[in-house]
């Protein structure tokens, strides 16, 4: 489930960049800047969740229940 969320976030960030480009070309600079800021925030969140820490594991690997092949406990 985490992989799907990260994929959607990356697609959303790309859409925001494209939308910002077209908004800037139409003369709506305020909206373009806001879309760029949102794309940067989304990209930073994806980086936080995927870049490994000092111990070598990614933050997303620590999320319980993310493994779709795991059997229920009990």
PyMOL Python script that loads the backbone (N, CA, C, O; Angstrom):
from pymol import cmd

cmd.read_pdbstr("""\
ATOM      1  N   UNK A   1       0.828  -1.188   0.000  1.00  0.00           N
ATOM      2  CA  UNK A   1       0.000   0.000   0.000  1.00  0.00           C
ATOM      3  C   UNK A   1       0.871   1.250   0.000  1.00  0.00           C
ATOM      4  O   UNK A   1       0.524   2.258  -0.616  1.00  0.00           O
ATOM      5  N   UNK A   2       2.000   1.179   0.692  1.00  0.00           N
ATOM      6  CA  UNK A   2       2.897   2.323   0.744  1.00  0.00           C
ATOM      7  C   UNK A   2       3.491   2.645  -0.616  1.00  0.00           C
ATOM      8  O   UNK A   2       3.691   3.811  -0.958  1.00  0.00           O
ATOM      9  N   UNK A   3       3.775   1.593  -1.394  1.00  0.00           N
ATOM     10  CA  UNK A   3       4.320   1.814  -2.737  1.00  0.00           C
ATOM     11  C   UNK A   3       3.316   2.544  -3.623  1.00  0.00           C
ATOM     12  O   UNK A   3       3.688   3.415  -4.410  1.00  0.00           O
ATOM     13  N   UNK A   4       2.061   2.188  -3.490  1.00  0.00           N
ATOM     14  CA  UNK A   4       1.022   2.847  -4.274  1.00  0.00           C
ATOM     15  C   UNK A   4       0.915   4.321  -3.891  1.00  0.00           C
ATOM     16  O   UNK A   4       0.798   5.185  -4.760  1.00  0.00           O
ATOM     17  N   UNK A   5       0.955   4.603  -2.597  1.00  0.00           N
ATOM     18  CA  UNK A   5       0.858   5.993  -2.130  1.00  0.00           C
ATOM     19  C   UNK A   5       2.045   6.814  -2.628  1.00  0.00           C
ATOM     20  O   UNK A   5       1.875   7.952  -3.066  1.00  0.00           O
ATOM     21  N   UNK A   6       3.240   6.242  -2.563  1.00  0.00           N
ATOM     22  CA  UNK A   6       4.418   6.963  -3.040  1.00  0.00           C
ATOM     23  C   UNK A   6       4.348   7.196  -4.551  1.00  0.00           C
ATOM     24  O   UNK A   6       4.731   8.261  -5.035  1.00  0.00           O
ATOM     25  N   UNK A   7       3.864   6.214  -5.283  1.00  0.00           N
ATOM     26  CA  UNK A   7       3.727   6.369  -6.731  1.00  0.00           C
ATOM     27  C   UNK A   7       2.745   7.478  -7.069  1.00  0.00           C
ATOM     28  O   UNK A   7       2.998   8.291  -7.958  1.00  0.00           O
ATOM     29  N   UNK A   8       1.634   7.510  -6.363  1.00  0.00           N
ATOM     30  CA  UNK A   8       0.652   8.562  -6.600  1.00  0.00           C
ATOM     31  C   UNK A   8       1.194   9.944  -6.227  1.00  0.00           C
ATOM     32  O   UNK A   8       0.883  10.938  -6.883  1.00  0.00           O
ATOM     33  N   UNK A   9       2.002   9.996  -5.176  1.00  0.00           N
ATOM     34  CA  UNK A   9       2.593  11.275  -4.781  1.00  0.00           C
ATOM     35  C   UNK A   9       3.563  11.785  -5.849  1.00  0.00           C
ATOM     36  O   UNK A   9       3.595  12.980  -6.140  1.00  0.00           O
ATOM     37  N   UNK A  10       4.348  10.882  -6.429  1.00  0.00           N
ATOM     38  CA  UNK A  10       5.281  11.284  -7.482  1.00  0.00           C
ATOM     39  C   UNK A  10       4.513  11.761  -8.711  1.00  0.00           C
ATOM     40  O   UNK A  10       4.876  12.769  -9.317  1.00  0.00           O
ATOM     41  N   UNK A  11       3.454  11.044  -9.081  1.00  0.00           N
ATOM     42  CA  UNK A  11       2.630  11.477 -10.214  1.00  0.00           C
ATOM     43  C   UNK A  11       1.966  12.825  -9.939  1.00  0.00           C
ATOM     44  O   UNK A  11       1.861  13.665 -10.833  1.00  0.00           O
ATOM     45  N   UNK A  12       1.526  13.025  -8.719  1.00  0.00           N
ATOM     46  CA  UNK A  12       0.903  14.291  -8.346  1.00  0.00           C
ATOM     47  C   UNK A  12       1.919  15.439  -8.413  1.00  0.00           C
ATOM     48  O   UNK A  12       1.597  16.532  -8.879  1.00  0.00           O
ATOM     49  N   UNK A  13       3.137  15.185  -7.949  1.00  0.00           N
ATOM     50  CA  UNK A  13       4.177  16.214  -8.016  1.00  0.00           C
ATOM     51  C   UNK A  13       4.488  16.566  -9.468  1.00  0.00           C
ATOM     52  O   UNK A  13       4.677  17.738  -9.793  1.00  0.00           O
ATOM     53  N   UNK A  14       4.543  15.569 -10.338  1.00  0.00           N
ATOM     54  CA  UNK A  14       4.793  15.833 -11.757  1.00  0.00           C
ATOM     55  C   UNK A  14       3.642  16.624 -12.370  1.00  0.00           C
ATOM     56  O   UNK A  14       3.870  17.523 -13.179  1.00  0.00           O
ATOM     57  N   UNK A  15       2.420  16.298 -11.994  1.00  0.00           N
ATOM     58  CA  UNK A  15       1.259  17.039 -12.495  1.00  0.00           C
ATOM     59  C   UNK A  15       1.285  18.483 -12.007  1.00  0.00           C
ATOM     60  O   UNK A  15       0.930  19.397 -12.752  1.00  0.00           O
ATOM     61  N   UNK A  16       1.703  18.692 -10.763  1.00  0.00           N
ATOM     62  CA  UNK A  16       1.807  20.053 -10.229  1.00  0.00           C
ATOM     63  C   UNK A  16       2.866  20.857 -10.973  1.00  0.00           C
ATOM     64  O   UNK A  16       2.673  22.044 -11.234  1.00  0.00           O
ATOM     65  N   UNK A  17       3.984  20.216 -11.317  1.00  0.00           N
ATOM     66  CA  UNK A  17       5.016  20.915 -12.089  1.00  0.00           C
ATOM     67  C   UNK A  17       4.492  21.306 -13.465  1.00  0.00           C
ATOM     68  O   UNK A  17       4.715  22.425 -13.927  1.00  0.00           O
ATOM     69  N   UNK A  18       3.801  20.388 -14.113  1.00  0.00           N
ATOM     70  CA  UNK A  18       3.217  20.693 -15.417  1.00  0.00           C
ATOM     71  C   UNK A  18       2.163  21.787 -15.322  1.00  0.00           C
ATOM     72  O   UNK A  18       2.120  22.689 -16.158  1.00  0.00           O
ATOM     73  N   UNK A  19       1.326  21.707 -14.314  1.00  0.00           N
ATOM     74  CA  UNK A  19       0.306  22.733 -14.115  1.00  0.00           C
ATOM     75  C   UNK A  19       0.914  24.092 -13.814  1.00  0.00           C
ATOM     76  O   UNK A  19       0.409  25.119 -14.267  1.00  0.00           O
ATOM     77  N   UNK A  20       1.997  24.098 -13.049  1.00  0.00           N
ATOM     78  CA  UNK A  20       2.675  25.359 -12.746  1.00  0.00           C
ATOM     79  C   UNK A  20       3.257  25.981 -14.006  1.00  0.00           C
ATOM     80  O   UNK A  20       3.214  27.198 -14.189  1.00  0.00           O
ATOM     81  N   UNK A  21       3.797  25.143 -14.862  1.00  0.00           N
ATOM     82  CA  UNK A  21       4.356  25.643 -16.125  1.00  0.00           C
ATOM     83  C   UNK A  21       3.277  26.314 -16.970  1.00  0.00           C
ATOM     84  O   UNK A  21       3.475  27.413 -17.488  1.00  0.00           O
ATOM     85  N   UNK A  22       2.127  25.640 -17.102  1.00  0.00           N
ATOM     86  CA  UNK A  22       1.051  26.204 -17.910  1.00  0.00           C
ATOM     87  C   UNK A  22       0.415  27.422 -17.247  1.00  0.00           C
ATOM     88  O   UNK A  22       0.012  28.360 -17.935  1.00  0.00           O
ATOM     89  N   UNK A  23       0.322  27.417 -15.914  1.00  0.00           N
ATOM     90  CA  UNK A  23      -0.226  28.582 -15.217  1.00  0.00           C
ATOM     91  C   UNK A  23       0.690  29.793 -15.390  1.00  0.00           C
ATOM     92  O   UNK A  23       0.216  30.917 -15.558  1.00  0.00           O
ATOM     93  N   UNK A  24       1.989  29.561 -15.348  1.00  0.00           N
ATOM     94  CA  UNK A  24       2.929  30.665 -15.531  1.00  0.00           C
ATOM     95  C   UNK A  24       2.844  31.227 -16.949  1.00  0.00           C
ATOM     96  O   UNK A  24       2.921  32.439 -17.146  1.00  0.00           O
ATOM     97  N   UNK A  25       2.685  30.345 -17.933  1.00  0.00           N
ATOM     98  CA  UNK A  25       2.565  30.800 -19.320  1.00  0.00           C
ATOM     99  C   UNK A  25       1.295  31.607 -19.548  1.00  0.00           C
ATOM    100  O   UNK A  25       1.272  32.497 -20.398  1.00  0.00           O
ATOM    101  N   UNK A  26       0.240  31.306 -18.800  1.00  0.00           N
ATOM    102  CA  UNK A  26      -1.009  32.058 -18.928  1.00  0.00           C
ATOM    103  C   UNK A  26      -0.972  33.367 -18.148  1.00  0.00           C
ATOM    104  O   UNK A  26      -1.900  34.169 -18.257  1.00  0.00           O
ATOM    105  N   UNK A  27       0.068  33.598 -17.372  1.00  0.00           N
ATOM    106  CA  UNK A  27       0.193  34.844 -16.633  1.00  0.00           C
ATOM    107  C   UNK A  27      -0.267  34.777 -15.194  1.00  0.00           C
ATOM    108  O   UNK A  27      -0.317  35.806 -14.521  1.00  0.00           O
ATOM    109  N   UNK A  28      -0.603  33.597 -14.703  1.00  0.00           N
ATOM    110  CA  UNK A  28      -1.053  33.440 -13.316  1.00  0.00           C
ATOM    111  C   UNK A  28       0.133  33.018 -12.456  1.00  0.00           C
ATOM    112  O   UNK A  28       0.258  31.855 -12.074  1.00  0.00           O
ATOM    113  N   UNK A  29       1.002  33.983 -12.158  1.00  0.00           N
ATOM    114  CA  UNK A  29       2.257  33.683 -11.459  1.00  0.00           C
ATOM    115  C   UNK A  29       2.023  33.215 -10.027  1.00  0.00           C
ATOM    116  O   UNK A  29       2.744  32.346  -9.537  1.00  0.00           O
ATOM    117  N   UNK A  30       1.027  33.779  -9.352  1.00  0.00           N
ATOM    118  CA  UNK A  30       0.773  33.392  -7.962  1.00  0.00           C
ATOM    119  C   UNK A  30       0.392  31.914  -7.869  1.00  0.00           C
ATOM    120  O   UNK A  30       0.904  31.190  -7.015  1.00  0.00           O
ATOM    121  N   UNK A  31      -0.497  31.475  -8.740  1.00  0.00           N
ATOM    122  CA  UNK A  31      -0.905  30.069  -8.740  1.00  0.00           C
ATOM    123  C   UNK A  31       0.264  29.166  -9.129  1.00  0.00           C
ATOM    124  O   UNK A  31       0.420  28.073  -8.585  1.00  0.00           O
ATOM    125  N   UNK A  32       1.085  29.633 -10.075  1.00  0.00           N
ATOM    126  CA  UNK A  32       2.234  28.834 -10.504  1.00  0.00           C
ATOM    127  C   UNK A  32       3.217  28.630  -9.353  1.00  0.00           C
ATOM    128  O   UNK A  32       3.733  27.529  -9.160  1.00  0.00           O
ATOM    129  N   UNK A  33       3.471  29.683  -8.598  1.00  0.00           N
ATOM    130  CA  UNK A  33       4.398  29.572  -7.461  1.00  0.00           C
ATOM    131  C   UNK A  33       3.832  28.638  -6.397  1.00  0.00           C
ATOM    132  O   UNK A  33       4.566  27.830  -5.828  1.00  0.00           O
ATOM    133  N   UNK A  34       2.548  28.740  -6.126  1.00  0.00           N
ATOM    134  CA  UNK A  34       1.930  27.856  -5.138  1.00  0.00           C
ATOM    135  C   UNK A  34       1.994  26.394  -5.587  1.00  0.00           C
ATOM    136  O   UNK A  34       2.219  25.503  -4.768  1.00  0.00           O
ATOM    137  N   UNK A  35       1.798  26.150  -6.870  1.00  0.00           N
ATOM    138  CA  UNK A  35       1.887  24.788  -7.384  1.00  0.00           C
ATOM    139  C   UNK A  35       3.323  24.266  -7.295  1.00  0.00           C
ATOM    140  O   UNK A  35       3.538  23.093  -6.989  1.00  0.00           O
ATOM    141  N   UNK A  36       4.297  25.125  -7.558  1.00  0.00           N
ATOM    142  CA  UNK A  36       5.696  24.723  -7.419  1.00  0.00           C
ATOM    143  C   UNK A  36       6.030  24.383  -5.970  1.00  0.00           C
ATOM    144  O   UNK A  36       6.720  23.399  -5.702  1.00  0.00           O
ATOM    145  N   UNK A  37       5.543  25.194  -5.041  1.00  0.00           N
ATOM    146  CA  UNK A  37       5.784  24.924  -3.620  1.00  0.00           C
ATOM    147  C   UNK A  37       5.163  23.588  -3.225  1.00  0.00           C
ATOM    148  O   UNK A  37       5.783  22.806  -2.504  1.00  0.00           O
ATOM    149  N   UNK A  38       3.955  23.323  -3.686  1.00  0.00           N
ATOM    150  CA  UNK A  38       3.307  22.048  -3.376  1.00  0.00           C
ATOM    151  C   UNK A  38       4.090  20.876  -3.955  1.00  0.00           C
ATOM    152  O   UNK A  38       4.244  19.851  -3.292  1.00  0.00           O
ATOM    153  N   UNK A  39       4.584  21.012  -5.178  1.00  0.00           N
ATOM    154  CA  UNK A  39       5.373  19.941  -5.789  1.00  0.00           C
ATOM    155  C   UNK A  39       6.650  19.682  -4.991  1.00  0.00           C
ATOM    156  O   UNK A  39       7.059  18.532  -4.830  1.00  0.00           O
ATOM    157  N   UNK A  40       7.276  20.743  -4.493  1.00  0.00           N
ATOM    158  CA  UNK A  40       8.494  20.586  -3.684  1.00  0.00           C
ATOM    159  C   UNK A  40       8.178  19.890  -2.368  1.00  0.00           C
ATOM    160  O   UNK A  40       8.938  19.029  -1.925  1.00  0.00           O
ATOM    161  N   UNK A  41       7.067  20.253  -1.740  1.00  0.00           N
ATOM    162  CA  UNK A  41       6.675  19.610  -0.471  1.00  0.00           C
ATOM    163  C   UNK A  41       6.389  18.130  -0.687  1.00  0.00           C
ATOM    164  O   UNK A  41       6.806  17.295   0.116  1.00  0.00           O
ATOM    165  N   UNK A  42       5.686  17.800  -1.758  1.00  0.00           N
ATOM    166  CA  UNK A  42       5.386  16.393  -2.051  1.00  0.00           C
ATOM    167  C   UNK A  42       6.675  15.622  -2.312  1.00  0.00           C
ATOM    168  O   UNK A  42       6.850  14.513  -1.806  1.00  0.00           O
ATOM    169  N   UNK A  43       7.579  16.206  -3.101  1.00  0.00           N
ATOM    170  CA  UNK A  43       8.854  15.533  -3.393  1.00  0.00           C
ATOM    171  C   UNK A  43       9.678  15.344  -2.122  1.00  0.00           C
ATOM    172  O   UNK A  43      10.336  14.317  -1.958  1.00  0.00           O
ATOM    173  N   UNK A  44       9.646  16.322  -1.229  1.00  0.00           N
ATOM    174  CA  UNK A  44      10.374  16.186   0.041  1.00  0.00           C
ATOM    175  C   UNK A  44       9.786  15.059   0.887  1.00  0.00           C
ATOM    176  O   UNK A  44      10.529  14.310   1.521  1.00  0.00           O
ATOM    177  N   UNK A  45       8.468  14.933   0.901  1.00  0.00           N
ATOM    178  CA  UNK A  45       7.838  13.838   1.647  1.00  0.00           C
ATOM    179  C   UNK A  45       8.219  12.482   1.078  1.00  0.00           C
ATOM    180  O   UNK A  45       8.499  11.548   1.830  1.00  0.00           O
ATOM    181  N   UNK A  46       8.231  12.367  -0.234  1.00  0.00           N
ATOM    182  CA  UNK A  46       8.641  11.101  -0.856  1.00  0.00           C
ATOM    183  C   UNK A  46      10.092  10.795  -0.502  1.00  0.00           C
ATOM    184  O   UNK A  46      10.430   9.648  -0.210  1.00  0.00           O
ATOM    185  N   UNK A  47      10.953  11.813  -0.525  1.00  0.00           N
ATOM    186  CA  UNK A  47      12.364  11.611  -0.184  1.00  0.00           C
ATOM    187  C   UNK A  47      12.518  11.171   1.263  1.00  0.00           C
ATOM    188  O   UNK A  47      13.320  10.285   1.556  1.00  0.00           O
ATOM    189  N   UNK A  48      11.766  11.774   2.166  1.00  0.00           N
ATOM    190  CA  UNK A  48      11.846  11.406   3.580  1.00  0.00           C
ATOM    191  C   UNK A  48      11.477   9.938   3.770  1.00  0.00           C
ATOM    192  O   UNK A  48      12.105   9.237   4.564  1.00  0.00           O
ATOM    193  N   UNK A  49      10.469   9.475   3.051  1.00  0.00           N
ATOM    194  CA  UNK A  49      10.000   8.105   3.222  1.00  0.00           C
ATOM    195  C   UNK A  49      10.857   7.075   2.511  1.00  0.00           C
ATOM    196  O   UNK A  49      10.808   5.898   2.868  1.00  0.00           O
ATOM    197  N   UNK A  50      11.644   7.474   1.515  1.00  0.00           N
ATOM    198  CA  UNK A  50      12.363   6.473   0.728  1.00  0.00           C
ATOM    199  C   UNK A  50      13.879   6.488   0.892  1.00  0.00           C
ATOM    200  O   UNK A  50      14.512   5.449   0.704  1.00  0.00           O
ATOM    201  N   UNK A  51      14.476   7.602   1.228  1.00  0.00           N
ATOM    202  CA  UNK A  51      15.936   7.660   1.356  1.00  0.00           C
ATOM    203  C   UNK A  51      16.352   6.951   2.645  1.00  0.00           C
ATOM    204  O   UNK A  51      15.830   7.259   3.716  1.00  0.00           O
ATOM    205  N   UNK A  52      17.289   6.002   2.548  1.00  0.00           N
ATOM    206  CA  UNK A  52      17.714   5.266   3.743  1.00  0.00           C
ATOM    207  C   UNK A  52      18.375   6.173   4.773  1.00  0.00           C
ATOM    208  O   UNK A  52      19.036   7.153   4.431  1.00  0.00           O
ATOM    209  N   UNK A  53      18.184   5.826   6.035  1.00  0.00           N
ATOM    210  CA  UNK A  53      18.796   6.567   7.127  1.00  0.00           C
ATOM    211  C   UNK A  53      20.196   6.054   7.410  1.00  0.00           C
ATOM    212  O   UNK A  53      20.742   5.267   6.637  1.00  0.00           O
ATOM    213  N   UNK A  54      20.777   6.497   8.515  1.00  0.00           N
ATOM    214  CA  UNK A  54      22.139   6.088   8.858  1.00  0.00           C
ATOM    215  C   UNK A  54      22.292   4.578   9.064  1.00  0.00           C
ATOM    216  O   UNK A  54      23.370   4.030   8.834  1.00  0.00           O
ATOM    217  N   UNK A  55      21.225   3.904   9.496  1.00  0.00           N
ATOM    218  CA  UNK A  55      21.313   2.463   9.724  1.00  0.00           C
ATOM    219  C   UNK A  55      21.106   1.650   8.443  1.00  0.00           C
ATOM    220  O   UNK A  55      21.225   0.425   8.465  1.00  0.00           O
ATOM    221  N   UNK A  56      20.799   2.321   7.328  1.00  0.00           N
ATOM    222  CA  UNK A  56      20.683   1.639   6.048  1.00  0.00           C
ATOM    223  C   UNK A  56      19.292   1.183   5.677  1.00  0.00           C
ATOM    224  O   UNK A  56      19.109   0.599   4.609  1.00  0.00           O
ATOM    225  N   UNK A  57      18.295   1.429   6.527  1.00  0.00           N
ATOM    226  CA  UNK A  57      16.931   1.040   6.198  1.00  0.00           C
ATOM    227  C   UNK A  57      16.106   2.284   5.905  1.00  0.00           C
ATOM    228  O   UNK A  57      16.313   3.339   6.506  1.00  0.00           O
ATOM    229  N   UNK A  58      15.184   2.149   4.988  1.00  0.00           N
ATOM    230  CA  UNK A  58      14.293   3.258   4.652  1.00  0.00           C
ATOM    231  C   UNK A  58      13.177   3.342   5.691  1.00  0.00           C
ATOM    232  O   UNK A  58      12.818   2.338   6.307  1.00  0.00           O
ATOM    233  N   UNK A  59      12.641   4.524   5.879  1.00  0.00           N
ATOM    234  CA  UNK A  59      11.569   4.728   6.844  1.00  0.00           C
ATOM    235  C   UNK A  59      10.344   3.912   6.477  1.00  0.00           C
ATOM    236  O   UNK A  59       9.656   3.400   7.361  1.00  0.00           O
ATOM    237  N   UNK A  60      10.062   3.784   5.195  1.00  0.00           N
ATOM    238  CA  UNK A  60       8.889   3.053   4.758  1.00  0.00           C
ATOM    239  C   UNK A  60       8.988   1.566   5.099  1.00  0.00           C
ATOM    240  O   UNK A  60       7.965   0.898   5.252  1.00  0.00           O
ATOM    241  N   UNK A  61      10.196   1.049   5.218  1.00  0.00           N
ATOM    242  CA  UNK A  61      10.374  -0.360   5.569  1.00  0.00           C
ATOM    243  C   UNK A  61       9.939  -0.646   7.005  1.00  0.00           C
ATOM    244  O   UNK A  61       9.681  -1.798   7.354  1.00  0.00           O
ATOM    245  N   UNK A  62       9.858   0.382   7.830  1.00  0.00           N
ATOM    246  CA  UNK A  62       9.478   0.205   9.234  1.00  0.00           C
ATOM    247  C   UNK A  62       7.968   0.236   9.458  1.00  0.00           C
ATOM    248  O   UNK A  62       7.511  -0.007  10.575  1.00  0.00           O
ATOM    249  N   UNK A  63       7.183   0.531   8.418  1.00  0.00           N
ATOM    250  CA  UNK A  63       5.735   0.627   8.564  1.00  0.00           C
ATOM    251  C   UNK A  63       5.152  -0.773   8.673  1.00  0.00           C
ATOM    252  O   UNK A  63       5.338  -1.589   7.769  1.00  0.00           O
ATOM    253  N   UNK A  64       4.440  -1.070   9.775  1.00  0.00           N
ATOM    254  CA  UNK A  64       3.858  -2.412   9.916  1.00  0.00           C
ATOM    255  C   UNK A  64       2.694  -2.612   8.956  1.00  0.00           C
ATOM    256  O   UNK A  64       1.937  -1.684   8.674  1.00  0.00           O
ATOM    257  N   UNK A  65       2.566  -3.829   8.464  1.00  0.00           N
ATOM    258  CA  UNK A  65       1.456  -4.167   7.595  1.00  0.00           C
ATOM    259  C   UNK A  65       1.664  -3.736   6.148  1.00  0.00           C
ATOM    260  O   UNK A  65       0.735  -3.828   5.345  1.00  0.00           O
ATOM    261  N   UNK A  66       2.846  -3.274   5.801  1.00  0.00           N
ATOM    262  CA  UNK A  66       3.081  -2.845   4.436  1.00  0.00           C
ATOM    263  C   UNK A  66       3.384  -4.023   3.515  1.00  0.00           C
ATOM    264  O   UNK A  66       3.258  -3.908   2.296  1.00  0.00           O
ATOM    265  N   UNK A  67       3.784  -5.155   4.096  1.00  0.00           N
ATOM    266  CA  UNK A  67       4.087  -6.333   3.308  1.00  0.00           C
ATOM    267  C   UNK A  67       2.789  -7.060   2.967  1.00  0.00           C
ATOM    268  O   UNK A  67       2.113  -7.580   3.854  1.00  0.00           O
ATOM    269  N   UNK A  68       2.446  -7.094   1.698  1.00  0.00           N
ATOM    270  CA  UNK A  68       1.181  -7.686   1.286  1.00  0.00           C
ATOM    271  C   UNK A  68       1.179  -9.210   1.390  1.00  0.00           C
ATOM    272  O   UNK A  68       0.117  -9.833   1.364  1.00  0.00           O
ATOM    273  N   UNK A  69       2.360  -9.810   1.508  1.00  0.00           N
ATOM    274  CA  UNK A  69       2.436 -11.265   1.585  1.00  0.00           C
ATOM    275  C   UNK A  69       2.464 -11.766   3.026  1.00  0.00           C
ATOM    276  O   UNK A  69       2.487 -12.975   3.255  1.00  0.00           O
ATOM    277  N   UNK A  70       2.463 -10.865   3.991  1.00  0.00           N
ATOM    278  CA  UNK A  70       2.543 -11.270   5.401  1.00  0.00           C
ATOM    279  C   UNK A  70       1.243 -11.944   5.822  1.00  0.00           C
ATOM    280  O   UNK A  70       0.150 -11.529   5.436  1.00  0.00           O
ATOM    281  N   UNK A  71       1.391 -12.985   6.617  1.00  0.00           N
ATOM    282  CA  UNK A  71       0.234 -13.701   7.144  1.00  0.00           C
ATOM    283  C   UNK A  71      -0.225 -13.024   8.423  1.00  0.00           C
ATOM    284  O   UNK A  71       0.608 -12.515   9.173  1.00  0.00           O
ATOM    285  N   UNK A  72      -1.531 -13.000   8.698  1.00  0.00           N
ATOM    286  CA  UNK A  72      -2.014 -12.395   9.938  1.00  0.00           C
ATOM    287  C   UNK A  72      -1.499 -13.160  11.147  1.00  0.00           C
ATOM    288  O   UNK A  72      -1.349 -14.381  11.116  1.00  0.00           O
ATOM    289  N   UNK A  73      -1.234 -12.415  12.209  1.00  0.00           N
ATOM    290  CA  UNK A  73      -0.728 -13.032  13.445  1.00  0.00           C
ATOM    291  C   UNK A  73      -1.880 -13.667  14.197  1.00  0.00           C
ATOM    292  O   UNK A  73      -3.011 -13.181  14.165  1.00  0.00           O
ATOM    293  N   UNK A  74      -1.568 -14.771  14.880  1.00  0.00           N
ATOM    294  CA  UNK A  74      -2.552 -15.363  15.766  1.00  0.00           C
ATOM    295  C   UNK A  74      -3.136 -16.585  15.290  1.00  0.00           C
ATOM    296  O   UNK A  74      -3.983 -17.169  15.966  1.00  0.00           O
TER     297      UNK A  74
END
""", "prot")
cmd.dss("prot")
cmd.show_as("cartoon", "prot")
cmd.util.cbc("prot")
cmd.orient("prot")
